[in-house]
């Protein structure tokens, strides 16, 4: 892809004596424990009972969290969108220039917390006045956090970024002529998979092919999501799974509104190259305020031999919900 363009974010540091990330950087938890995650996921059913392991309030304003990456055992990186001017649907269901709403305005943030939810730092990645302020899902690969910064509307534009957990400096990699949300990085193939609005389509990108930042890049290919169960909000790369003949797989979570007042949530193991769902399970847990836990970010780890799912569903002042299957 493009030669990275280094950008210096506006960083607010809450705890100056606390490093942003562990040193050396640890390997990614989902990829490290992928075989065990897939083995335990395969035993889940719609009747699985889930135990709430912990609830960790995250300090300060989080606007709308979109992605989360647990780095090591004591750091959480959260992508979030701050909306200063809301988008507005065009009247009478009209679409203009391929989209259904105004651009709105805001800022995209990466916020760092320790394991107790204490706020360490907040990096603003978008420029004032930019229409691209919506940070989507994120993925940590042991070196970088990969992210998308988009307009907050379908059929719009996006920029693909990678960020150093140690410094919060980010590289601008390439631009896309469509909204992009979730993202995962396959280090062995040097490819990215990104998802558009609602996760209805995936794009596969090669990091070995240059693309000038002055133009929209073209993916290696686009694939249509064959599943209409949920709209994926955030995904984590699990590597090339022996259980699936070395296919590249990712864990994705999300929700879907299927009727007025009816929302469903779920978690899935998905082929990162085709978007074919390999395993899906409904998730019905809600927060104390009635929000489905799968509404926004997800991460996964194995702790003391048990798969744990990490959800951060609520807007504003958010609480991390950690679940494991009983």
Residue frames relative to the residue before (quaternion, step in Angstrom):
aa qw qx qy qz dx dy dz
X 1.0000 0.0000 0.0000 0.0000 0.00 0.00 0.00
X 0.7828 -0.3232 0.2191 0.4845 3.57 -1.24 -0.31
X 0.5414 -0.5448 0.5060 0.3925 3.51 -1.27 0.40
X 0.4942 -0.6983 0.4106 0.3157 3.62 -0.59 1.05
X 0.2344 -0.7366 0.6212 0.1288 3.52 -1.13 0.85
X 0.2993 -0.7970 0.5011 0.1549 3.58 -0.37 1.26
X 0.0696 -0.7905 0.6084 0.0149 3.56 -0.94 0.96
X 0.3034 -0.7401 0.5741 0.1752 3.55 -1.11 0.73
X 0.2666 -0.7916 0.5258 0.1610 3.59 -0.44 1.13
X 0.5046 -0.5755 0.5374 0.3540 3.50 -1.39 0.19
X 0.0590 -0.8409 0.5374 -0.0242 3.59 -0.31 1.25
X 0.1484 -0.7463 0.6441 0.0784 3.54 -0.94 1.00
X 0.1511 -0.8095 0.5651 0.0507 3.58 -0.55 1.18
X 0.2620 -0.7918 0.5392 0.1172 3.56 -0.64 1.16
X 0.7890 0.1502 -0.0643 0.5923 3.58 1.04 -0.80
X 0.2418 -0.8392 0.4696 0.1293 3.59 0.16 1.31
X 0.6993 0.4764 -0.2864 0.4494 3.61 1.05 -0.61
X 0.6431 0.5141 -0.3142 0.4727 3.59 1.28 -0.08
X 0.4048 -0.7158 0.5038 0.2646 3.64 -0.70 0.97
X 0.5896 -0.5892 0.4189 0.3602 3.55 -1.15 0.62
X 0.8138 0.0622 0.0309 0.5770 3.57 0.95 -0.90
X 0.6047 -0.5367 0.4257 0.4063 3.59 -1.22 0.34
X 0.1470 -0.7677 0.6156 0.1002 3.56 -1.24 0.49
X 0.4628 -0.2815 -0.8221 0.1755 1.52 -1.41 2.06
X 0.6377 -0.5188 0.3916 0.4134 3.56 -1.24 0.35
X 0.3858 -0.7322 0.5082 0.2380 3.62 -0.85 0.91
X 0.5858 -0.5422 0.4406 0.4108 3.59 -1.22 0.26
X 0.6031 -0.5720 0.3976 0.3885 3.61 -1.15 0.41
X 0.5151 -0.6746 0.4376 0.2967 3.57 -0.84 0.97
X 0.6767 0.4950 -0.3359 0.4291 3.68 0.75 -0.86
X 0.6906 0.4720 -0.2874 0.4665 3.59 0.90 -0.87
X 0.6274 0.5517 -0.3313 0.4385 3.59 1.03 -0.79
X 0.7923 0.2858 -0.1240 0.5246 3.58 0.95 -0.91
X 0.2404 0.8383 -0.4742 0.1209 3.58 1.24 0.33
X 0.6607 0.5146 -0.3332 0.4331 3.62 0.83 -0.89
X 0.6843 0.4685 -0.2890 0.4783 3.58 0.93 -0.87
X 0.6089 0.5433 -0.3514 0.4589 3.60 1.04 -0.71
X 0.6885 0.4735 -0.2882 0.4676 3.58 0.85 -0.93
X 0.6361 0.5269 -0.3349 0.4535 3.60 1.00 -0.76
X 0.7049 0.4409 -0.2735 0.4836 3.59 0.88 -0.88
X 0.6117 0.5472 -0.3558 0.4470 3.60 1.05 -0.68
X 0.6400 0.5598 -0.3277 0.4118 3.59 1.01 -0.80
X 0.6657 0.4963 -0.2993 0.4700 3.59 1.24 -0.36
X 0.5239 0.6444 -0.4136 0.3732 3.60 1.25 -0.11
X 0.0413 -0.7659 0.6409 0.0300 3.54 -1.21 0.63
X 0.6785 -0.4742 0.3474 0.4406 3.57 -1.27 0.01
X 0.6883 0.4533 -0.2845 0.4897 3.60 1.24 -0.31
X 0.3562 0.7419 -0.4956 0.2777 3.61 1.24 0.17
X 0.2930 -0.7236 0.5975 0.1833 3.56 -1.04 0.83
X 0.1994 -0.7879 0.5774 0.0777 3.54 -0.94 0.98
X 0.2294 -0.7672 0.5876 0.1163 3.54 -1.01 0.89
X 0.3662 -0.7100 0.5608 0.2175 3.55 -0.92 0.97
X 0.2664 -0.8014 0.5201 0.1276 3.57 -0.35 1.28
X 0.7886 -0.1647 0.1376 0.5762 3.57 0.92 -0.89
X 0.1875 -0.7164 0.6572 0.1407 3.50 -1.39 0.40
X 0.0555 -0.8105 0.5826 -0.0234 3.57 -0.64 1.16
X 0.2828 -0.7542 0.5635 0.1836 3.63 -0.44 1.13
X 0.2779 -0.7456 0.5834 0.1628 3.57 -0.92 0.94
X 0.4795 -0.7186 0.4412 0.2429 3.52 -0.78 1.12
X 0.8400 0.2445 -0.1746 0.4517 3.55 -1.03 0.87
X 0.6977 -0.4726 0.3624 0.3982 3.51 -1.41 0.03
X 0.0855 -0.7984 0.5951 0.0349 3.56 -0.99 0.92
X 0.4007 -0.7419 0.4699 0.2613 3.60 1.27 0.24
X 0.6771 -0.3835 0.2886 0.5579 3.63 -0.32 -1.20
X 0.2597 -0.7705 0.5589 0.1627 3.61 -0.38 1.17
X 0.1705 -0.8154 0.5506 0.0543 3.56 -0.99 0.88
X 0.8078 0.0316 0.0048 0.5887 3.59 1.04 -0.72
X 0.0922 -0.7888 0.6055 0.0513 3.56 -1.18 0.55
X 0.0430 -0.7672 0.6394 0.0251 3.54 -1.14 0.73
X 0.2358 -0.7379 0.6191 0.1289 3.54 -0.76 1.11
X 0.1023 -0.8038 0.5860 0.0111 3.57 -0.56 1.20
X 0.7942 0.0102 -0.0710 0.6034 3.55 -0.35 1.26
X 0.6811 -0.4708 0.3575 0.4321 3.56 -1.05 -0.79
X 0.7948 0.3337 -0.1247 0.4914 3.58 1.20 -0.41
X 0.6920 0.3952 -0.3109 0.5180 3.60 1.11 0.56
X 0.0676 -0.7556 0.6504 0.0384 3.50 -1.16 0.80
X 0.1407 -0.7546 0.6371 0.0695 3.55 -0.93 0.99
X 0.0797 -0.8132 0.5764 -0.0123 3.58 -0.73 1.10
X 0.2319 -0.7279 0.6262 0.1561 3.57 -0.96 0.90
X 0.0169 0.8154 -0.5737 0.0762 3.56 -0.91 0.94
X 0.2864 -0.7453 0.5793 0.1643 3.54 -1.23 0.60
X 0.1653 -0.7534 0.6314 0.0804 3.54 -0.88 1.04
X 0.1414 -0.8233 0.5483 0.0402 3.58 -0.56 1.16
X 0.1658 -0.8183 0.5471 0.0597 3.58 -0.38 1.26
X 0.7486 0.1210 -0.0980 0.6444 3.57 1.24 -0.51
X 0.3521 -0.7674 0.4844 0.2290 3.62 -0.46 1.09
X 0.4980 -0.5902 0.5291 0.3516 3.53 -1.25 0.44
X 0.1495 -0.7790 0.6022 0.0901 3.57 -1.19 0.54
X 0.4615 -0.6753 0.5042 0.2769 3.55 -0.91 0.97
X 0.4888 -0.6336 0.5073 0.3198 3.56 -1.08 0.71
X 0.5716 -0.6330 0.3893 0.3480 3.63 -0.98 0.76
X 0.8508 0.1999 -0.1557 0.4604 3.51 -1.33 0.56
X 0.6288 -0.5858 0.3311 0.3896 3.56 1.10 0.68
X 0.3600 0.7608 -0.4766 0.2537 3.58 1.21 0.39
X 0.2222 -0.7200 0.6390 0.1546 3.50 -1.33 0.52
X 0.0690 -0.7891 0.6103 0.0136 3.56 -0.99 0.90
X 0.8410 0.0019 -0.0495 0.5388 3.57 -0.84 1.02
X 0.7396 -0.4645 0.2178 0.4357 3.54 0.99 0.91
X 0.7367 0.3538 -0.2344 0.5264 3.60 1.22 0.03
X 0.4620 -0.7309 0.4558 0.2111 3.56 -1.24 0.45
X 0.7819 0.2629 -0.1375 0.5483 3.61 1.23 0.09
X 0.6075 -0.5400 0.4375 0.3846 3.52 -1.35 0.25
X 0.6369 -0.5791 0.3602 0.3596 3.57 -1.25 0.42
X 0.2582 -0.7553 0.5578 0.2276 3.60 0.99 -0.73
X 0.2532 -0.7482 0.5872 0.1767 3.54 -1.31 -0.26
X 0.2394 0.7757 -0.5620 0.1582 3.55 -1.20 0.48
X 0.4216 -0.6710 0.5474 0.2691 3.51 -1.32 -0.44
X 0.2997 -0.7313 0.5839 0.1858 3.54 -1.17 0.67
X 0.1268 -0.8184 0.5604 0.0113 3.56 -0.84 1.04
X 0.1249 -0.6852 0.7007 0.1545 3.49 -1.41 0.41
X 0.0710 -0.8117 0.5796 -0.0161 3.57 -0.57 1.20
X 0.2323 -0.7884 0.5628 0.0879 3.56 -0.92 0.99
X 0.0530 -0.7857 0.6162 -0.0084 3.56 -0.98 0.97
X 0.4134 -0.6531 0.5544 0.3086 3.54 -1.25 0.38
X 0.7488 -0.4424 0.2693 0.4135 3.56 -1.30 0.09
X 0.6757 0.4575 -0.2863 0.5022 3.58 1.26 -0.31
X 0.5894 -0.6070 0.3522 0.4001 3.58 1.29 0.12
X 0.4494 0.6773 -0.4693 0.3451 3.59 1.22 0.22
X 0.4392 -0.7139 0.4913 0.2370 3.54 -0.89 1.01
X 0.2151 -0.7941 0.5614 0.0897 3.57 -0.81 1.05
X 0.7899 -0.1656 0.1591 0.5687 3.60 0.83 -0.97
X 0.1739 -0.7531 0.6289 0.0841 3.53 -1.34 0.48
X 0.0876 -0.7972 0.5972 0.0117 3.58 -0.57 1.19
X 0.2346 -0.7527 0.6015 0.1287 3.57 -0.81 1.05
X 0.2146 -0.8360 0.4990 0.0780 3.57 -0.48 1.22
X 0.6994 0.4449 -0.2778 0.4855 3.61 1.16 -0.41
X 0.4754 -0.6602 0.5080 0.2828 3.54 -1.25 0.52
X 0.5760 -0.5718 0.4520 0.3701 3.55 -1.17 0.62
X 0.7970 0.2713 -0.2233 0.4913 3.55 -0.87 0.99
X 0.5326 0.6226 -0.4172 0.3933 3.60 1.22 -0.18
X 0.4091 -0.7008 0.5241 0.2585 3.57 -1.06 0.72
X 0.6322 0.4686 -0.3390 0.5155 3.59 1.28 -0.11
X 0.2189 0.7925 -0.5288 0.2108 3.56 -0.18 1.32
X 0.5847 0.5814 -0.3632 0.4340 3.59 1.29 -0.01
X 0.1585 -0.7702 0.6134 0.0741 3.58 -0.48 1.21
X 0.2792 -0.7894 0.5278 0.1425 3.56 -0.77 1.01
X 0.7891 -0.2355 0.2180 0.5238 3.55 -1.15 -0.68
X 0.2194 -0.7764 0.5791 0.1169 3.57 -1.23 0.47
X 0.1350 -0.7706 0.6186 0.0724 3.54 -1.30 0.43
X 0.2081 -0.7752 0.5892 0.0928 3.58 -0.92 0.98
X 0.1683 -0.8334 0.5237 0.0530 3.59 -0.78 1.03
X 0.6649 -0.4815 0.3099 0.4797 3.60 1.25 0.16
X 0.7607 0.2583 -0.1628 0.5728 3.57 1.30 -0.24
X 0.8097 0.0778 0.0032 0.5816 3.57 0.88 -0.99
X 0.3143 -0.6434 0.6439 0.2696 3.48 -1.45 0.18
X 0.2282 -0.7839 0.5698 0.0934 3.56 -0.74 1.13
X 0.0228 0.8196 -0.5649 0.0925 3.57 -0.86 0.98
X 0.2507 -0.7227 0.6172 0.1841 3.54 -1.36 0.28
X 0.1381 -0.7645 0.6272 0.0560 3.56 -1.05 0.86
X 0.0370 0.8523 -0.5081 0.1184 3.56 -0.32 1.30
X 0.5564 -0.4820 0.5190 0.4344 3.46 -1.40 -0.01
X 0.4339 -0.7124 0.4950 0.2434 3.57 -1.10 0.72
X 0.6268 0.4575 -0.3727 0.5088 3.55 0.65 1.20
X 0.5807 -0.6092 0.4034 0.3591 3.58 -1.13 0.58
X 0.8396 0.2071 -0.1459 0.4805 3.55 -1.35 0.39
X 0.4501 0.6886 -0.4424 0.3570 3.56 0.93 0.92
X 0.5975 -0.5409 0.4138 0.4233 3.62 -0.73 -1.01
X 0.0802 -0.7899 0.6072 0.0287 3.55 -1.30 0.39
X 0.2150 -0.7253 0.6356 0.1540 3.50 -1.39 0.31
X 0.2743 -0.7546 0.5751 0.1567 3.58 -0.92 0.91
X 0.1029 -0.8149 0.5698 -0.0261 3.55 -0.84 1.14
X 0.0773 -0.7246 0.6668 0.1559 3.49 -1.39 0.15
X 0.1918 -0.8104 0.5530 0.0273 3.54 -0.96 0.98
X 0.4018 -0.6923 0.5455 0.2485 3.56 -1.06 0.78
X 0.3945 -0.7227 0.5059 0.2571 3.64 -0.65 0.99
X 0.6547 0.5494 -0.3129 0.4143 3.58 1.09 -0.68
X 0.8088 0.2517 -0.1062 0.5207 3.59 1.04 -0.77
X 0.3211 -0.7534 0.4851 0.3065 3.59 1.27 -0.53
X 0.4158 0.6445 -0.5067 0.3937 3.59 1.20 0.46
X 0.1359 -0.8154 0.5587 0.0675 3.57 -1.01 0.74
X 0.3383 -0.7030 0.5948 0.1939 3.52 -1.31 0.58
X 0.3004 -0.7000 0.6166 0.1988 3.54 -1.10 0.79
X 0.2246 -0.8299 0.5029 0.0887 3.58 -0.52 1.19
X 0.7614 -0.2525 0.1933 0.5649 3.59 0.76 -1.00
X 0.4015 -0.7065 0.5388 0.2224 3.53 -1.32 0.37
X 0.2151 -0.7807 0.5833 0.0633 3.54 -1.17 0.78
X 0.3795 -0.7428 0.5120 0.2051 3.57 -0.99 0.86
X 0.6868 0.3567 -0.3038 0.5557 3.57 0.95 0.92
X 0.5949 -0.5308 0.4516 0.4005 3.57 -1.24 0.39
X 0.0664 -0.7771 0.6253 0.0285 3.57 -1.05 0.83
X 0.1886 -0.7986 0.5661 0.0786 3.56 -0.92 0.96
X 0.8283 0.1514 -0.0616 0.5360 3.56 -0.17 -1.29
X 0.0419 -0.7855 0.6175 -0.0010 3.55 -1.25 0.58
X 0.0146 0.7613 -0.6474 -0.0326 3.57 -1.18 0.63
X 0.2873 -0.7427 0.5846 0.1555 3.53 -1.24 0.62
X 0.1923 -0.7437 0.6333 0.0944 3.54 -0.95 1.01
X 0.2642 -0.8145 0.4907 0.1614 3.63 -0.07 1.23
X 0.6543 0.5369 -0.3350 0.4140 3.60 0.97 -0.74
X 0.7528 0.3437 -0.1978 0.5255 3.59 1.07 -0.69
X 0.3120 -0.7651 0.4912 0.2756 3.58 1.31 -0.23
X 0.4895 0.6167 -0.4618 0.4084 3.52 0.85 1.08
X 0.2501 -0.7138 0.6292 0.1791 3.50 -1.36 0.39
X 0.1518 -0.7210 0.6620 0.1377 3.52 -1.27 0.55
X 0.0261 -0.7903 0.6121 -0.0037 3.57 -0.80 1.03
X 0.2893 -0.7569 0.5691 0.1396 3.54 -1.21 0.64
X 0.3652 -0.7353 0.5214 0.2325 3.57 -0.95 0.80
X 0.8086 -0.2705 0.1948 0.4848 3.58 -1.32 -0.24
X 0.8333 0.1069 -0.1150 0.5300 3.56 -0.69 1.12
X 0.4581 -0.6959 0.4465 0.3263 3.60 1.23 0.03
X 0.3410 0.7717 -0.4811 0.2380 3.58 1.16 0.54
X 0.7897 0.1318 -0.0693 0.5952 3.57 1.19 -0.48
X 0.2078 -0.7679 0.5928 0.1256 3.55 -1.10 0.73
X 0.1835 -0.7563 0.6172 0.1153 3.53 -1.22 0.60
X 0.2186 -0.7622 0.5999 0.1063 3.56 -0.97 0.93
X 0.0924 -0.8194 0.5655 -0.0165 3.55 -0.69 1.18
X 0.2920 -0.7219 0.5976 0.1909 3.56 -1.08 0.76
X 0.3558 -0.7403 0.5326 0.2043 3.56 -0.88 0.95
X 0.6247 0.5580 -0.3284 0.4365 3.59 1.28 -0.07
X 0.6711 0.4665 -0.3024 0.4904 3.59 1.25 0.00
X 0.4060 -0.7496 0.4653 0.2384 3.61 -0.59 1.11
X 0.0050 -0.7662 0.6425 -0.0054 3.53 -1.22 0.65
X 0.3764 -0.7446 0.4964 0.2395 3.63 -0.53 1.08
X 0.5204 -0.6595 0.4486 0.3050 3.56 -1.02 0.81
X 0.5877 0.5946 -0.3651 0.4096 3.59 1.22 -0.33
X 0.7516 0.2962 -0.1766 0.5623 3.58 1.28 -0.26
X 0.5370 -0.5742 0.4913 0.3749 3.54 -1.29 0.29
X 0.4106 -0.7140 0.5172 0.2325 3.55 -0.95 0.93
X 0.3214 -0.7175 0.5833 0.2041 3.55 -1.27 0.45
X 0.4051 -0.7234 0.4970 0.2559 3.61 -0.80 0.91
X 0.6401 -0.4841 0.4201 0.4236 3.52 -1.32 0.21
X 0.7571 -0.1993 0.1291 0.6086 3.54 1.08 -0.76
X 0.3018 -0.7031 0.6106 0.2044 3.50 -1.37 0.31
X 0.1036 -0.7891 0.6039 0.0434 3.56 -1.05 0.78
X 0.3887 -0.7136 0.5383 0.2233 3.55 -1.08 0.78
X 0.4523 -0.6711 0.5170 0.2788 3.56 -0.94 0.89
X 0.2864 -0.7962 0.5046 0.1712 3.63 -0.50 1.10
X 0.6618 0.4999 -0.3046 0.4683 3.59 1.25 -0.28
X 0.1593 -0.7777 0.6023 0.0837 3.55 -1.05 0.84
X 0.3405 0.7690 -0.4783 0.2528 3.56 1.24 0.45
X 0.7937 -0.0978 0.0886 0.5939 3.60 0.74 -1.03
X 0.4209 -0.6387 0.5710 0.2979 3.53 -1.35 0.31
X 0.3709 -0.7605 0.4863 0.2184 3.57 -0.49 1.18
X 0.2605 -0.7841 0.5527 0.1093 3.56 -0.89 1.05
X 0.7945 -0.0187 0.1007 0.5986 3.57 0.96 -0.93
X 0.0843 -0.8070 0.5844 0.0086 3.59 -1.01 0.82
X 0.1654 -0.7647 0.6149 0.0990 3.55 -1.28 0.50
X 0.4193 -0.7276 0.4896 0.2347 3.57 -0.84 1.02
X 0.1858 -0.8055 0.5599 0.0563 3.56 -0.91 1.04
X 0.6035 -0.5924 0.3604 0.3936 3.58 1.21 0.16
X 0.6180 -0.5021 0.4415 0.4135 3.53 -1.35 -0.36
X 0.2504 -0.8472 0.4605 0.0863 3.51 -0.21 1.38
X 0.4531 -0.6732 0.5196 0.2674 3.55 -0.90 0.98
X 0.6283 0.5591 -0.3323 0.4270 3.57 1.06 -0.75
X 0.7651 0.2753 -0.1589 0.5600 3.60 1.21 -0.41
X 0.6104 -0.6089 0.3400 0.3756 3.55 0.97 0.97
X 0.6798 -0.5379 0.2631 0.4235 3.55 0.95 1.03
X 0.3256 0.7189 -0.5426 0.2876 3.59 1.06 0.60
X 0.4706 -0.6440 0.5205 0.3048 3.58 -1.14 0.66
X 0.0166 -0.8284 0.5581 -0.0441 3.58 -0.62 1.12
X 0.1190 -0.7713 0.6221 0.0621 3.52 -1.29 0.48
X 0.3642 -0.6798 0.5852 0.2506 3.54 -1.27 0.46
X 0.0303 -0.8048 0.5919 -0.0316 3.57 -0.80 1.07
X 0.1301 -0.7785 0.6122 0.0475 3.53 -1.18 0.69
X 0.2171 0.7925 -0.5549 0.1299 3.56 -1.16 0.47
X 0.3743 -0.6842 0.5740 0.2495 3.50 -1.38 -0.27
X 0.0858 -0.7575 0.6363 0.1186 3.54 -1.37 0.05
X 0.3091 -0.7063 0.6041 0.2018 3.54 -1.12 0.75
X 0.1376 -0.8394 0.5244 0.0392 3.57 -0.40 1.24
X 0.7700 -0.0283 -0.0006 0.6374 3.58 1.31 -0.24
X 0.6811 -0.4569 0.3445 0.4568 3.57 -1.23 0.21
X 0.8455 0.1199 -0.1177 0.5069 3.55 -0.72 1.10
X 0.6739 0.4557 -0.2953 0.5009 3.60 1.26 0.09
X 0.0418 0.7847 -0.6141 0.0736 3.56 -0.59 1.21
X 0.1320 -0.7645 0.6245 0.0902 3.54 -1.12 0.69
X 0.1805 -0.7797 0.5916 0.0974 3.55 -1.18 0.62
X 0.0746 0.8129 -0.5752 0.0527 3.54 -1.19 0.42
X 0.2540 -0.7081 0.6347 0.1765 3.49 -1.45 0.17
X 0.0555 -0.8196 0.5699 -0.0175 3.57 -0.97 0.85
X 0.3048 -0.6533 0.6495 0.2417 3.49 -1.38 0.40
X 0.0628 -0.8380 0.5381 -0.0655 3.54 -0.55 1.25
X 0.4704 -0.6295 0.5378 0.3052 3.56 -1.12 0.74
X 0.3751 -0.7743 0.4674 0.2032 3.60 -0.55 1.16
X 0.6789 0.4823 -0.2941 0.4690 3.60 1.22 -0.31
X 0.7960 0.2823 -0.1297 0.5195 3.59 1.11 -0.65
X 0.3475 -0.7413 0.4687 0.3315 3.60 1.30 -0.47
X 0.3647 0.7140 -0.5138 0.3053 3.58 1.19 0.38
X 0.3532 -0.7228 0.5433 0.2401 3.62 -0.80 0.93
X 0.2442 -0.7936 0.5459 0.1120 3.57 -0.78 1.05
X 0.7534 -0.0427 0.0087 0.6561 3.56 1.23 -0.58
X 0.0227 -0.7877 0.6156 -0.0026 3.56 -1.04 0.82
X 0.0046 0.7881 -0.6155 0.0047 3.56 -1.08 0.70
X 0.4188 -0.6980 0.5084 0.2809 3.61 -0.91 0.83
X 0.1615 -0.7498 0.6351 0.0915 3.54 -1.22 0.65
X 0.1206 -0.8425 0.5248 0.0185 3.57 -0.61 1.14
X 0.4654 0.6967 -0.4561 0.2999 3.61 1.20 -0.14
X 0.1330 -0.7774 0.6122 0.0560 3.52 -1.18 0.75
X 0.5458 -0.5954 0.4756 0.3485 3.52 -1.26 0.42
X 0.7023 -0.4371 0.3413 0.4464 3.56 -1.31 0.03
X 0.6950 0.4368 -0.2643 0.5063 3.59 1.23 -0.44
X 0.6120 -0.6185 0.3275 0.3683 3.58 1.25 0.32
X 0.4937 0.6549 -0.4333 0.3737 3.60 1.23 0.30
X 0.4858 -0.6415 0.5050 0.3121 3.58 -0.93 0.88
X 0.4890 -0.7036 0.4237 0.2938 3.58 -0.77 1.00
X 0.6756 0.4989 -0.2998 0.4525 3.61 1.15 -0.50
X 0.3487 0.7815 -0.4747 0.2057 3.61 1.21 0.15
X 0.8270 0.1560 -0.0554 0.5372 3.59 0.85 -0.86
X 0.8700 -0.0756 0.0015 0.4871 3.68 -0.73 -0.88
X 0.0786 -0.7593 0.6412 0.0787 3.51 -1.40 0.32
X 0.0528 0.7360 -0.6742 -0.0306 3.52 -1.31 0.49
X 0.2188 -0.7722 0.5880 0.1007 3.55 -1.27 0.35
X 0.0497 0.7716 -0.6313 0.0606 3.55 -1.14 0.73
X 0.3026 -0.6864 0.6105 0.2542 3.55 -1.35 0.05
X 0.0101 -0.7958 0.6025 -0.0607 3.55 -0.67 1.19
X 0.8333 -0.0377 -0.0286 0.5508 3.58 -0.71 1.11
X 0.7359 -0.4593 0.2215 0.4454 3.54 0.98 0.92
X 0.6933 0.4476 -0.2748 0.4935 3.60 1.24 -0.02
X 0.4681 -0.6656 0.5087 0.2813 3.55 -1.01 0.86
X 0.0690 -0.7850 0.6152 0.0220 3.56 -0.91 0.95
X 0.2124 -0.7499 0.6165 0.1115 3.54 -1.10 0.86
X 0.2102 -0.7832 0.5809 0.0702 3.55 -0.97 0.98
X 0.0219 -0.8107 0.5834 -0.0435 3.57 -0.64 1.15
X 0.0679 -0.7773 0.6252 0.0189 3.57 -1.11 0.76
X 0.0154 0.9095 -0.4154 0.0082 3.56 0.68 1.12
X 0.7365 0.4843 -0.2518 0.3996 3.58 0.93 -0.79
X 0.4374 -0.6883 0.5248 0.2440 3.52 -1.18 0.70
X 0.7066 0.4266 -0.3303 0.4578 3.56 -1.26 0.38
X 0.7608 -0.1814 0.2015 0.5896 3.54 -0.46 -1.26
X 0.1340 -0.8601 0.4921 -0.0083 3.53 -0.26 1.35
X 0.2049 -0.7584 0.6099 0.1039 3.52 -1.24 0.65
X 0.3817 -0.7088 0.5492 0.2241 3.56 -0.90 0.97
X 0.1387 -0.7725 0.6173 0.0535 3.56 -0.90 1.02
X 0.1107 -0.7970 0.5934 0.0204 3.57 -0.66 1.15
X 0.0353 -0.8139 0.5787 -0.0377 3.58 -0.69 1.16
X 0.0096 -0.7489 0.6590 0.0694 3.51 -1.33 0.43
X 0.5385 -0.6268 0.4576 0.3282 3.56 -1.16 0.64
X 0.3842 -0.7163 0.5348 0.2308 3.56 -1.03 0.82
